[in-house]
Amino acid sequence: MPACKLVVMLVLGLGLTNPVFAADNRPDVSQIVTKSDASDILGEAVKDPTPRSGEGADGYYSKCNYYSMRRGKSLVIRLQLPGPNAIAPGKELQLVAAANGSAENVSGVGDAAQMFTAGGETGFASRVLMLYVVKGGAFMTIGVSGFANDAVALEKAKTVAQKLIDHL
């Protein structure tokens, strides 16, 4: 068998068996950020997730939620690859910022990113940090809750975002 045919067969075989991508080469966030990764990010064991990925009217969507075994920490991951009838990722980021009112620009991840924090002031609710990232034609949302320090939560969210970006 000629070497080029062998290389083509190997590349095709890897593409068909790589669990990070669905059959159409779209990322599955639960395979990119695994249960083990989520446990490391949250600093404790997490429950089994119930990920979902699929095509919708506005494009491809992949999501996964990880919740700590002990109540209080979570990692929420959303990735959207908008279709032709969807809102463009940059416009989506503008709309999210306008809706949240107190979003802050974040540098060092994606083409554009903003974060929003809430909760935790009363001691009853977990503090939540939401990071919204645009990278090329993708829109990502990463939510981290249960960390009192926003800088720590932001670094954790940026780590998740970068893992997703590396698979786009």
Beta strands, then each sheet from edge to edge (+ up, - down):
strand 1: 52-56
strand 2: 59-67
strand 3: 74-82
strand 4: 104-105
strand 5: 112-118
strand 6: 128-135
strand 7: 138-145
sheet 1: 1+ 2- 3+ 7- 6+ 5- 4+
end
